[in-house]
């Protein structure tokens, strides 16, 4: 009989309340001075233990490995790297800590930043007077506890025998400052910002958000409904960037982007925001320069193999006296003064000038070598014809005046 009474009481006992969801906090490696370098990992672990009472904390090798990947990217800024780091762990918060020694005391500073709003969620500065390194470890752990109590995350409620009331639900307002941002919550496309969700979500529920905006990086993070919902009204977007690969045929041409030399083809640019319009120029000796305007993200592939045309020049030919017939490669062109060509740079051109009563002039000119202005060609007058059998001395000289 006693067994059945006990079983009956157990069945009537209310279910224990579910643990409240914790916000995700990514804790960066602690910045310490040289004298504390060997203890840095201990301080980080102690801080993690204190913060873990209120947050889901990521710290250690996994965070450091992701940081290396982010820092290796060109154009990495403090904001973009922190945002990408938090997104990698499906969170919104980044914790940055430093420990400095001043005289016989240690100053510990902890700052928690929200990567969605770009705002400081929490900032603490605590001084440990006359601390040993050992006592400093416990001091840092207590700072983590204090930071959690001072955050918006509630302390876990004590267990109670009274059944939990259903969690209230609410609609969320989401805005990014762009009308082109698509919003996905738990994989469902809810439309474009600014919007108020048509569906209500339970307070304390963790939801997964994905924001996609043309020209901006995709933003992924989790959010606990009812905690700092205001931050969703002013979400910061980061411009999407790409590296342009620029090539030419033939290669080894100097590449300029907005007037800055980035190397020779094939070349790769720094990170450039998608949608930005840039000027691209390629120069190579003996070839016509290429100049074009390009909108980043629009058919970037066309820049990978730009064809360079061999440089061509026109030649200016003149003679003294003028009106000499001009022949180029035995083809009549016109009379001097004349402009001939264009010819490829380095080409050898055969030119001949003829005029009645003057000796013809033939020459070969290499285009681009020396002066391409052939404006000083002198024609020599032919000597008078001498009858056969008569020498110059046998000619009759006529006195002047007759």
WOQUI-V530168 format. One record per backbone hydrogen bond with DSSP energy under -0.5 kcal/mol. CO is the residue of the C=O (numbers start at 0). NH is the residue of the N-H. E is the energy in kcal/mol with one decimal. If there is no record, write none. Layout:
BEGIN
CO,NH,E  CO,NH,E
END
This chain:
BEGIN
0,4,-2.0  1,5,-2.2  2,6,-2.3  3,7,-2.2  4,8,-2.1  5,9,-2.0  6,10,-2.1  7,11,-1.6  8,12,-1.2  22,55,-3.0  23,91,-0.9  23,92,-1.3  24,26,-0.7  24,57,-2.5  25,27,-0.6  25,94,-2.9  29,31,-0.8  30,98,-2.2  32,35,-1.9  33,36,-1.2  35,38,-1.1  35,39,-0.6  36,39,-1.1  38,42,-2.2  39,43,-2.3  40,44,-2.3  41,45,-2.4  42,46,-2.6  43,47,-2.5  44,48,-2.3  45,49,-1.9  46,50,-2.7  47,51,-2.2  49,52,-1.1  50,53,-2.2  50,54,-2.4  53,22,-0.6  54,56,-0.9  55,24,-2.6  57,26,-2.8  59,63,-2.3  60,64,-2.6  61,65,-1.7  62,66,-2.2  63,67,-2.0  64,68,-1.6  65,69,-2.1  66,70,-3.0  67,71,-1.4  69,72,-1.3  72,75,-1.2  76,80,-2.9  77,81,-1.7  78,82,-2.4  79,83,-2.5  80,84,-2.2  81,85,-2.4  82,86,-2.4  83,87,-1.9  84,88,-0.9  85,88,-0.7  85,90,-2.6  86,89,-1.8  91,114,-2.9  92,25,-2.6  93,95,-0.5  93,112,-2.8  94,27,-2.8  95,110,-2.4  96,30,-2.6  97,108,-2.6  98,32,-0.9  99,101,-0.5  99,106,-3.4  101,104,-2.3  103,130,-0.5  104,101,-2.5  105,107,-0.6  105,127,-2.9  106,99,-2.4  106,108,-0.5  107,125,-2.9  108,97,-2.1  109,123,-3.1  110,95,-2.9  110,112,-0.5  111,120,-2.3  111,121,-1.7  112,93,-2.4  112,114,-0.7  113,117,-2.0  113,118,-0.5  115,235,-2.5  118,113,-3.0  118,120,-0.7  121,111,-3.0  123,109,-2.6  125,107,-3.3  126,128,-0.8  127,105,-1.8  127,130,-0.8  131,135,-2.0  132,136,-1.1  133,137,-1.0  134,138,-2.0  135,139,-2.4  136,140,-1.8  137,141,-2.2  138,142,-1.6  139,143,-1.7  140,144,-1.8  141,145,-2.7  142,146,-2.9  143,147,-1.9  144,148,-2.0  145,149,-1.8  147,150,-0.9  151,153,-0.5  167,202,-3.3  169,200,-3.1  171,173,-0.5  171,196,-2.8  173,193,-0.6  173,194,-2.3  174,234,-2.4  179,181,-0.6  180,192,-2.0  181,211,-2.1  182,189,-3.0  182,190,-0.7  183,209,-2.3  184,187,-1.9  187,184,-2.3  187,189,-0.6  190,182,-2.8  194,173,-2.9  200,169,-2.3  201,204,-1.9  204,206,-0.6  204,224,-2.7  206,208,-0.5  206,222,-2.4  207,185,-3.0  208,220,-2.0  209,183,-2.4  210,218,-2.4  211,181,-3.1  212,215,-2.3  214,239,-2.4  217,219,-0.5  218,210,-2.7  220,208,-3.0  222,206,-3.0  222,224,-0.7  223,226,-1.9  224,203,-3.1  225,227,-0.6  227,230,-1.5  228,231,-1.5  229,232,-1.8  230,233,-1.2  231,174,-2.6  237,216,-3.1  239,273,-3.5  241,243,-0.5  241,271,-2.6  243,245,-0.6  243,268,-2.6  245,265,-0.6  245,266,-3.0  246,305,-2.5  248,307,-2.5  252,264,-2.4  253,282,-2.3  254,261,-2.3  254,262,-0.7  255,257,-0.5  255,280,-2.3  256,259,-1.9  259,256,-2.6  262,254,-3.1  264,251,-2.2  266,245,-3.0  269,243,-0.5  271,241,-2.2  272,275,-1.6  275,277,-0.5  275,295,-2.9  277,293,-3.0  278,257,-2.5  279,291,-2.4  280,255,-2.9  281,289,-2.2  282,253,-2.9  283,286,-2.0  285,310,-2.7  289,281,-2.1  291,279,-3.1  293,277,-3.0  293,295,-0.7  294,297,-2.1  295,274,-2.5  296,298,-0.8  298,301,-1.5  299,302,-1.6  300,303,-1.9  301,304,-0.6  302,246,-2.3  305,248,-2.3  308,287,-3.4  310,344,-3.6  312,341,-0.6  312,342,-2.8  314,316,-0.6  314,339,-3.1  315,373,-2.0  316,336,-0.6  316,337,-2.9  317,376,-1.3  319,378,-2.4  323,335,-2.2  324,353,-2.0  325,332,-3.1  325,333,-1.0  326,328,-0.5  326,351,-2.5  327,330,-1.4  330,327,-2.9  333,325,-3.5  335,322,-1.6  337,316,-3.4  337,339,-0.5  339,314,-3.1  342,312,-2.8  343,346,-2.2  346,348,-0.5  346,366,-3.0  348,350,-0.6  348,364,-2.8  349,328,-2.4  350,362,-2.7  351,326,-2.7  352,360,-2.1  353,324,-3.5  354,357,-2.3  356,381,-2.5  357,354,-0.5  360,352,-2.8  362,350,-2.9  364,348,-3.2  364,366,-0.7  365,368,-1.9  366,345,-2.1  367,369,-0.6  369,371,-0.6  371,315,-1.1  371,373,-1.0  372,374,-1.6  373,317,-2.7  375,377,-0.7  376,319,-2.2  379,358,-3.3  386,389,-1.6  390,393,-1.0  391,394,-0.8  394,396,-0.5  395,397,-0.6  396,398,-0.6  398,401,-1.4
END
